[in-house]
Amino acid sequence: MEKRLGKITSAKFGIVDDYPFLIGLLLQFKMESSSVGDGGKHTINIHNVRPEDTLDIFKYIHKLLKEAKVSCVEDLKGVPVEITLYEGQIFHDFRILTEVI
């Protein structure tokens, strides 16, 4: 695993364009010379969703917004993050750099 510093370049909450049965949070990140997406890590399939899945996603989004000190998903754009990658290129996770906000 490798950690890199970067920023959120795109933040969207809604239906996934190519997969209309998925809904959730979609994020894109920019690092020094590359970019990566979250791969739909925080999306759910509306055809077999459990109530607790929906609640978990909303709790997660609430946590992100509070950490970034913003009030809507679109305002996450430009927020500094630490991105964790597998093999230097495959998205695993990220955290908001609260210490610099």
N, C-alpha and C positions, 0 to 999 in steps of 0.2 A: 504494500500500500504506500502511496505517495500523497503528500499534502502540498497543495499549491494555493497561493493567494490569487484572488480574482475579484470580479464584480458580477452581479446579476445583470444580464443584458436584456432579458425578456422575462416577464412574469404574466401569466394568463390563468384565469380561472374560468373553466367552461368545458365545452364539448371538444374532444380531440378530433381535429379535422379529418384525418384518414380513418378514424375508428369511431363513428358516431354513437356507439354503445358505451364509450368511455367518457367519464366526466371527472374533473378534478383540477388540481394545480399542476401547471406545466412551467418549468423554469429552464432558462438557458444561461450559461455562465461564460465569461471571457477571462482567460488567463493571459500571461505575457504574449505568447505567440500562437495560442490555440483556443478553441472553444469546445464546450461540451454541453449536452442537455441532460436533464434528470431522467430521461427515458420513461416518463409517465409514472414515476415511482409513487406519486401521491394522487393516483386516479383510481376510480372504481368502475366496475362493469354494472350498468344500471339494470341489467337483466337478472343478476343474482346477488344484489347488494343486501347486506345485513344492516339493520339500524346502527349497530355499534361501529361499522365501517364508516358510515356517514359522519357520525359524531367524532370519531377519531380524526378524520380529515379536517373538520371544522376546528377542532381543538388545536391541531397542528398549525393550521393557517393563523389562528389567533395568536399562538406562541410566536410565530415568525414575525407577524406584524408588530407585536409588542417589543420584541428584541430589536427590530429595525427602527422602531419609533415612527411608524407610518400607520395610516388608517385604511389603506386599500391596497390590494394586491399589485395594481399597476405601479404604485409608488415604491415597490421593492427594486425597480430598475435603478441601477447605479449603486446599490448597497454593497459594501465590501464583505467578502466571504472567504472562508478557507474551505477549499474543495478537496475531498479525499477521492483518489482515483486508484483503481486496480491497474497494475501494469503500466502506469503513467498515462493512460488514455481512456479507461472505462469508468464512468461515473459510479461512485459508491454512495457518497453522502456529502453534506456540506454543513457549515455552521456560519451564522451571522457573526461578524467580528464586532461584538458589542463593546469591546474595549476601545474601539476607535470611533464609535458613533457618538 
